[in-house]
Structures are given as structure tokens and as C-alpha cells.
Amino acid sequence: MNDSRLLPVGSSPLEVAAARACAEIERTPVNIRTLW
């Protein structure tokens, strides 16, 4: 992961993975209303 993350240095691997997953899903070009 690059140095541009906003998590603190002592973040757990789970927190880092969750942040990475949220960043990836944000790029999905589908409207939330369409999904539900």
C-alpha cells in the first residue's frame, strides 16, 4: 500500500484491508440505487 493512506501507523491488518476494500469499491461506476 502506498504512503497516501489516512490510517494511523499502528493500524491492524484488518483495518488496512478494510480501507483498501472501501477504496476499491468507491471506483465502481454503478449507482447504489441500481444495486438495490
N, CA, C and O atoms as a Tripos MOL2 file, in Angstrom:
@<TRIPOS>MOLECULE
protein
  144   143    36     0     0
PROTEIN
NO_CHARGES

@<TRIPOS>ATOM
      1 N           0.8520   -1.1790    0.0000 N.3       1 MET1
      2 CA          0.0000    0.0000    0.0000 C.3       1 MET1
      3 C           0.8900    1.2320    0.0000 C.2       1 MET1
      4 O           1.9600    1.2240    0.6090 O.2       1 MET1
      5 N           0.4680    2.2660   -0.6610 N.am      2 ASN2
      6 CA          1.3020    3.4550   -0.7420 C.3       2 ASN2
      7 C           1.1980    4.3030    0.5200 C.2       2 ASN2
      8 O           0.4100    4.0000    1.4160 O.2       2 ASN2
      9 N           1.9880    5.3560    0.5850 N.am      3 ASP3
     10 CA          2.0490    6.1990    1.7790 C.3       3 ASP3
     11 C           0.9240    7.2140    1.8650 C.2       3 ASP3
     12 O           0.9150    8.0260    2.7900 O.2       3 ASP3
     13 N          -0.0240    7.2030    0.9380 N.am      4 SER4
     14 CA         -1.0960    8.1980    0.9470 C.3       4 SER4
     15 C          -2.3060    7.7650    1.7700 C.2       4 SER4
     16 O          -3.3330    8.4440    1.7560 O.2       4 SER4
     17 N          -2.2020    6.6610    2.4760 N.am      5 ARG5
     18 CA         -3.3350    6.2150    3.2880 C.3       5 ARG5
     19 C          -3.5300    7.1300    4.4900 C.2       5 ARG5
     20 O          -2.5930    7.7870    4.9430 O.2       5 ARG5
     21 N          -4.7470    7.1630    4.9960 N.am      6 LEU6
     22 CA         -5.0860    8.0450    6.1080 C.3       6 LEU6
     23 C          -5.1110    7.3210    7.4470 C.2       6 LEU6
     24 O          -5.3800    7.9380    8.4780 O.2       6 LEU6
     25 N          -4.8370    6.0360    7.4470 N.am      7 LEU7
     26 CA         -4.8520    5.2700    8.6880 C.3       7 LEU7
     27 C          -3.5920    5.5530    9.5110 C.2       7 LEU7
     28 O          -2.5390    5.8630    8.9540 O.2       7 LEU7
     29 N          -3.7040    5.4440   10.8340 N.am      8 PRO8
     30 CA         -2.5220    5.6170   11.6790 C.3       8 PRO8
     31 C          -1.4960    4.5080   11.4350 C.2       8 PRO8
     32 O          -1.8290    3.4570   10.8890 O.2       8 PRO8
     33 N          -0.2800    4.7440   11.8330 N.am      9 VAL9
     34 CA          0.8090    3.7960   11.6170 C.3       9 VAL9
     35 C           0.5350    2.4470   12.2810 C.2       9 VAL9
     36 O           0.8910    1.4130   11.7160 O.2       9 VAL9
     37 N          -0.0780    2.4260   13.4440 N.am     10 GLY10
     38 CA         -0.3080    1.1800   14.1670 C.3      10 GLY10
     39 C          -1.5830    0.4480   13.7990 C.2      10 GLY10
     40 O          -2.0540   -0.3830   14.5760 O.2      10 GLY10
     41 N          -2.1520    0.7280   12.6470 N.am     11 SER11
     42 CA         -3.4070    0.0780   12.2440 C.3      11 SER11
     43 C          -3.2130   -1.4220   12.0580 C.2      11 SER11
     44 O          -2.1580   -1.8790   11.6200 O.2      11 SER11
     45 N          -4.2470   -2.1710   12.3990 N.am     12 SER12
     46 CA         -4.1810   -3.6300   12.2570 C.3      12 SER12
     47 C          -4.2980   -4.0120   10.7810 C.2      12 SER12
     48 O          -4.7890   -3.2220    9.9740 O.2      12 SER12
     49 N          -3.8530   -5.2100   10.4250 N.am     13 PRO13
     50 CA         -4.0100   -5.6730    9.0440 C.3      13 PRO13
     51 C          -5.4710   -5.6730    8.5890 C.2      13 PRO13
     52 O          -5.7530   -5.4150    7.4190 O.2      13 PRO13
     53 N          -6.3940   -5.9580    9.5000 N.am     14 LEU14
     54 CA         -7.8150   -5.9360    9.1530 C.3      14 LEU14
     55 C          -8.2690   -4.5230    8.7910 C.2      14 LEU14
     56 O          -9.0150   -4.3400    7.8290 O.2      14 LEU14
     57 N          -7.8290   -3.5360    9.5460 N.am     15 GLU15
     58 CA         -8.1930   -2.1460    9.2510 C.3      15 GLU15
     59 C          -7.6140   -1.7010    7.9150 C.2      15 GLU15
     60 O          -8.2800   -1.0050    7.1490 O.2      15 GLU15
     61 N          -6.3890   -2.0950    7.6370 N.am     16 VAL16
     62 CA         -5.7520   -1.7450    6.3620 C.3      16 VAL16
     63 C          -6.4960   -2.4120    5.2070 C.2      16 VAL16
     64 O          -6.7320   -1.7820    4.1760 O.2      16 VAL16
     65 N          -6.8650   -3.6820    5.3750 N.am     17 ALA17
     66 CA         -7.6000   -4.3970    4.3260 C.3      17 ALA17
     67 C          -8.9740   -3.7850    4.1010 C.2      17 ALA17
     68 O          -9.4240   -3.6740    2.9610 O.2      17 ALA17
     69 N          -9.6460   -3.3850    5.1780 N.am     18 ALA18
     70 CA        -10.9650   -2.7590    5.0450 C.3      18 ALA18
     71 C         -10.8580   -1.4260    4.3180 C.2      18 ALA18
     72 O         -11.6940   -1.1160    3.4690 O.2      18 ALA18
     73 N          -9.8530   -0.6460    4.6370 N.am     19 ALA19
     74 CA         -9.6580    0.6380    3.9640 C.3      19 ALA19
     75 C          -9.3650    0.4340    2.4820 C.2      19 ALA19
     76 O          -9.8540    1.1800    1.6340 O.2      19 ALA19
     77 N          -8.5650   -0.5790    2.1830 N.am     20 ARG20
     78 CA         -8.2390   -0.8720    0.7830 C.3      20 ARG20
     79 C          -9.4860   -1.3190    0.0200 C.2      20 ARG20
     80 O          -9.6980   -0.9110   -1.1220 O.2      20 ARG20
     81 N         -10.3080   -2.1540    0.6510 N.am     21 ALA21
     82 CA        -11.5380   -2.6320    0.0120 C.3      21 ALA21
     83 C         -12.5090   -1.4840   -0.2330 C.2      21 ALA21
     84 O         -13.1370   -1.4160   -1.2900 O.2      21 ALA21
     85 N         -12.6350   -0.5900    0.7290 N.am     22 CYS22
     86 CA        -13.5310    0.5630    0.5630 C.3      22 CYS22
     87 C         -13.0410    1.4750   -0.5560 C.2      22 CYS22
     88 O         -13.8450    2.0300   -1.3040 O.2      22 CYS22
     89 N         -11.7410    1.6290   -0.6710 N.am     23 ALA23
     90 CA        -11.1860    2.4600   -1.7360 C.3      23 ALA23
     91 C         -11.4590    1.8360   -3.1020 C.2      23 ALA23
     92 O         -11.7250    2.5520   -4.0670 O.2      23 ALA23
     93 N         -11.3960    0.5200   -3.1900 N.am     24 GLU24
     94 CA        -11.6610   -0.1620   -4.4570 C.3      24 GLU24
     95 C         -13.1350   -0.0730   -4.8460 C.2      24 GLU24
     96 O         -13.4490    0.1910   -6.0070 O.2      24 GLU24
     97 N         -14.0330   -0.2880   -3.9000 N.am     25 ILE25
     98 CA        -15.4670   -0.2700   -4.2120 C.3      25 ILE25
     99 C         -15.9230    1.1310   -4.6020 C.2      25 ILE25
    100 O         -16.9050    1.2910   -5.3260 O.2      25 ILE25
    101 N         -15.2120    2.1380   -4.1240 N.am     26 GLU26
    102 CA        -15.5630    3.5200   -4.4590 C.3      26 GLU26
    103 C         -15.4060    3.7830   -5.9530 C.2      26 GLU26
    104 O         -16.0730    4.6580   -6.5040 O.2      26 GLU26
    105 N         -14.5330    3.0320   -6.6050 N.am     27 ARG27
    106 CA        -14.2920    3.2230   -8.0410 C.3      27 ARG27
    107 C         -15.3320    2.5440   -8.9210 C.2      27 ARG27
    108 O         -15.3180    2.7320  -10.1380 O.2      27 ARG27
    109 N         -16.2240    1.7690   -8.3440 N.am     28 THR28
    110 CA        -17.2290    1.0430   -9.1150 C.3      28 THR28
    111 C         -18.2410    2.0230   -9.7120 C.2      28 THR28
    112 O         -18.8860    2.7660   -8.9710 O.2      28 THR28
    113 N         -18.3880    2.0360  -11.0360 N.am     29 PRO29
    114 CA        -19.2650    3.0160  -11.6870 C.3      29 PRO29
    115 C         -20.7410    2.6130  -11.7080 C.2      29 PRO29
    116 O         -21.4170    2.8040  -12.7190 O.2      29 PRO29
    117 N         -21.2410    2.0630  -10.6130 N.am     30 VAL30
    118 CA        -22.6370    1.6550  -10.5390 C.3      30 VAL30
    119 C         -23.3110    2.4560   -9.4440 C.2      30 VAL30
    120 O         -22.7950    2.5790   -8.3330 O.2      30 VAL30
    121 N         -24.4650    2.9940   -9.7720 N.am     31 ASN31
    122 CA        -25.2290    3.7520   -8.7970 C.3      31 ASN31
    123 C         -25.7640    2.8020   -7.7300 C.2      31 ASN31
    124 O         -26.2530    1.7230   -8.0610 O.2      31 ASN31
    125 N         -25.6810    3.1790   -6.4690 N.am     32 ILE32
    126 CA        -26.1600    2.3310   -5.3710 C.3      32 ILE32
    127 C         -27.6340    1.9820   -5.5560 C.2      32 ILE32
    128 O         -28.0470    0.8620   -5.2580 O.2      32 ILE32
    129 N         -28.4140    2.9160   -6.0380 N.am     33 ARG33
    130 CA        -29.8380    2.6730   -6.2590 C.3      33 ARG33
    131 C         -30.0560    1.5420   -7.2660 C.2      33 ARG33
    132 O         -31.0230    0.7880   -7.1550 O.2      33 ARG33
    133 N         -29.1700    1.4260   -8.2360 N.am     34 THR34
    134 CA        -29.2640    0.3520   -9.2200 C.3      34 THR34
    135 C         -28.9970   -1.0090   -8.5770 C.2      34 THR34
    136 O         -29.6220   -2.0030   -8.9470 O.2      34 THR34
    137 N         -28.0880   -1.0570   -7.6320 N.am     35 LEU35
    138 CA        -27.7450   -2.3170   -6.9750 C.3      35 LEU35
    139 C         -28.8740   -2.8380   -6.1090 C.2      35 LEU35
    140 O         -29.0720   -4.0500   -6.0270 O.2      35 LEU35
    141 N         -29.6150   -1.9620   -5.4640 N.am     36 TRP36
    142 CA        -30.6810   -2.3860   -4.5670 C.3      36 TRP36
    143 C         -31.9790   -2.2770   -5.3040 C.2      36 TRP36
    144 O         -33.0330   -2.5840   -4.7470 O.2      36 TRP36
@<TRIPOS>BOND
     1     1     2 1
     2     2     3 1
     3     3     4 2
     4     3     5 am
     5     5     6 1
     6     6     7 1
     7     7     8 2
     8     7     9 am
     9     9    10 1
    10    10    11 1
    11    11    12 2
    12    11    13 am
    13    13    14 1
    14    14    15 1
    15    15    16 2
    16    15    17 am
    17    17    18 1
    18    18    19 1
    19    19    20 2
    20    19    21 am
    21    21    22 1
    22    22    23 1
    23    23    24 2
    24    23    25 am
    25    25    26 1
    26    26    27 1
    27    27    28 2
    28    27    29 am
    29    29    30 1
    30    30    31 1
    31    31    32 2
    32    31    33 am
    33    33    34 1
    34    34    35 1
    35    35    36 2
    36    35    37 am
    37    37    38 1
    38    38    39 1
    39    39    40 2
    40    39    41 am
    41    41    42 1
    42    42    43 1
    43    43    44 2
    44    43    45 am
    45    45    46 1
    46    46    47 1
    47    47    48 2
    48    47    49 am
    49    49    50 1
    50    50    51 1
    51    51    52 2
    52    51    53 am
    53    53    54 1
    54    54    55 1
    55    55    56 2
    56    55    57 am
    57    57    58 1
    58    58    59 1
    59    59    60 2
    60    59    61 am
    61    61    62 1
    62    62    63 1
    63    63    64 2
    64    63    65 am
    65    65    66 1
    66    66    67 1
    67    67    68 2
    68    67    69 am
    69    69    70 1
    70    70    71 1
    71    71    72 2
    72    71    73 am
    73    73    74 1
    74    74    75 1
    75    75    76 2
    76    75    77 am
    77    77    78 1
    78    78    79 1
    79    79    80 2
    80    79    81 am
    81    81    82 1
    82    82    83 1
    83    83    84 2
    84    83    85 am
    85    85    86 1
    86    86    87 1
    87    87    88 2
    88    87    89 am
    89    89    90 1
    90    90    91 1
    91    91    92 2
    92    91    93 am
    93    93    94 1
    94    94    95 1
    95    95    96 2
    96    95    97 am
    97    97    98 1
    98    98    99 1
    99    99   100 2
   100    99   101 am
   101   101   102 1
   102   102   103 1
   103   103   104 2
   104   103   105 am
   105   105   106 1
   106   106   107 1
   107   107   108 2
   108   107   109 am
   109   109   110 1
   110   110   111 1
   111   111   112 2
   112   111   113 am
   113   113   114 1
   114   114   115 1
   115   115   116 2
   116   115   117 am
   117   117   118 1
   118   118   119 1
   119   119   120 2
   120   119   121 am
   121   121   122 1
   122   122   123 1
   123   123   124 2
   124   123   125 am
   125   125   126 1
   126   126   127 1
   127   127   128 2
   128   127   129 am
   129   129   130 1
   130   130   131 1
   131   131   132 2
   132   131   133 am
   133   133   134 1
   134   134   135 1
   135   135   136 2
   136   135   137 am
   137   137   138 1
   138   138   139 1
   139   139   140 2
   140   139   141 am
   141   141   142 1
   142   142   143 1
   143   143   144 2
@<TRIPOS>SUBSTRUCTURE
     1 MET1         2 RESIDUE 1 A MET
     2 ASN2         6 RESIDUE 1 A ASN
     3 ASP3        10 RESIDUE 1 A ASP
     4 SER4        14 RESIDUE 1 A SER
     5 ARG5        18 RESIDUE 1 A ARG
     6 LEU6        22 RESIDUE 1 A LEU
     7 LEU7        26 RESIDUE 1 A LEU
     8 PRO8        30 RESIDUE 1 A PRO
     9 VAL9        34 RESIDUE 1 A VAL
    10 GLY10       38 RESIDUE 1 A GLY
    11 SER11       42 RESIDUE 1 A SER
    12 SER12       46 RESIDUE 1 A SER
    13 PRO13       50 RESIDUE 1 A PRO
    14 LEU14       54 RESIDUE 1 A LEU
    15 GLU15       58 RESIDUE 1 A GLU
    16 VAL16       62 RESIDUE 1 A VAL
    17 ALA17       66 RESIDUE 1 A ALA
    18 ALA18       70 RESIDUE 1 A ALA
    19 ALA19       74 RESIDUE 1 A ALA
    20 ARG20       78 RESIDUE 1 A ARG
    21 ALA21       82 RESIDUE 1 A ALA
    22 CYS22       86 RESIDUE 1 A CYS
    23 ALA23       90 RESIDUE 1 A ALA
    24 GLU24       94 RESIDUE 1 A GLU
    25 ILE25       98 RESIDUE 1 A ILE
    26 GLU26      102 RESIDUE 1 A GLU
    27 ARG27      106 RESIDUE 1 A ARG
    28 THR28      110 RESIDUE 1 A THR
    29 PRO29      114 RESIDUE 1 A PRO
    30 VAL30      118 RESIDUE 1 A VAL
    31 ASN31      122 RESIDUE 1 A ASN
    32 ILE32      126 RESIDUE 1 A ILE
    33 ARG33      130 RESIDUE 1 A ARG
    34 THR34      134 RESIDUE 1 A THR
    35 LEU35      138 RESIDUE 1 A LEU
    36 TRP36      142 RESIDUE 1 A TRP
